[in-house]
Amino acid sequence: MKIGFIGLGNMGGGMAANLAKAGHEVHAFDLSGEALAKAGEAGCHPVSDAALAVNNMDAVVTMLPAGSHVRKVYEYEIIINGDPGTLVIDCSTIDVDSAKDVAIMAEAKGLVPVDAPVSGGIAAANGGTLTFMVGGSDEGFKRAEPILSDMGKAVIHAGGNGAGQAAKICNNMLLGASMIATCETFKMAEKLGLDLQTFYDISSKASGQSWSMTSYCPVPGVGPQSPADNGYEGGFAAALMLKDLRLAMEAAQSAGADVPMGAEAAKLYEQYAETEGQGGKDFSGIINMLAKG
Ligand code: NAD
């Protein structure tokens, strides 16, 4: 297929490379010359203008920082230059309202829009093992699935346009809150004199078990290998968790949902990532802030 790809950063670079590896003709665009050159080395065709990654394509994938970038690229490039019938897939993590708005604009032009944010970080983007949560029509999902499968291990239809973003931020709000709960529990267990490995052995088989504990334990040397064993480097940056929690707070307000635990998680990640300047650390590193209490 002829696929346009806009946004070749930490995530998009590896994703575009995997599409090229799968045999697609990938016309890749980014504002950064360095990112464009890397895409060329990875088997994509770098183009000098976004229009060349949109015009005459079977599908266009975007992987951009935030809602404002996606709105701009849709408004000034995709809507103007897209051919009717082209599938347009936004994989960025953005607010639900922007996802719905760009889908309405794209549909009005005869394009077929889906939002398909990802779970999994840079390693999963490079390794082609992302999970995609897809919002869009049945036709959009059917057409997007084989393309997304070339970049990931799971592709799930969450519902209509915006549902992919809604699923992603609901999941990450739960993850943020459960990580903090796991961290503070280990700290309390320590203060109560429990051996942390013993507590892990008990709780990981009891009702307190969660992904934050058994797949991503925030305590070094306990549970499977995780960023805690690497000085809280790599993994999922606290700054990105904060971004997702802020999107969750916006969505909760717009939907009229009461989310006290999510709001507390957003407050604590703001303190860790911004006030304490630890946004580049893995999000499980918040255990070190809680340890001070
Ligand atoms: P990034 O900042 O590394 O990459 C974004 C790229 O978009 C940059 O190369 C930038 O030059 C390009 N760009 C910005 N405006 C553009 C425009 N108008 N035209 C063309 N290119 C433009 O960000 P990233 O880490 O790759 O994240 C991308 C998205 O994926 C974000 O929405 C992020 O929340 C989400 N995400 C990231 C991770 C992660 O671990 N990094 C994990 C899951 C989801």
Boltz pocket constraint, residues with backbone or C-beta under 6 A from the ligand:
constraints:
  - pocket:
      binder: B
      contacts: [[A, 6], [A, 7], [A, 8], [A, 9], [A, 10], [A, 11], [A, 12], [A, 29], [A, 30], [A, 31], [A, 32], [A, 35], [A, 50], [A, 63], [A, 64], [A, 65], [A, 66], [A, 69], [A, 72], [A, 73], [A, 91], [A, 92], [A, 93], [A, 94], [A, 118], [A, 119], [A, 120], [A, 121], [A, 122], [A, 235], [A, 236], [A, 237], [A, 240], [A, 243]]
      max_distance: 6.0
